[in-house]
């Protein structure tokens, strides 16, 4: 379970709002897949963050073993940067100049 690492309070109108930040290292969440259209689509979808801070998509399928035991099979896929994030990163990085050929 994620543990709170920082609580901050701020006034908003007449009420005080307490915001809590959590350490989500090695935690994840799965939700029922409301967009499932075929048996090959996962029954559950969600995300996971590992201890290195990498984020993964998680897919889960309900299954039954040969002995009749219910279980959920999981697949993890590392999240990729969106094209917009890649463009922002490229704008910050210095442009690479092509190397000259000798000769």
ABEGO torsion letter per residue (X at the ends): XBBBABBBBBBBEABBBBBBBBBABGBBBBBBBAABABAABBABBBBBBBAAGBBBBBBBBBBBBAAGBBBBBBBBBBBBBBAAAAAAAAAABBBBBBBBBBX
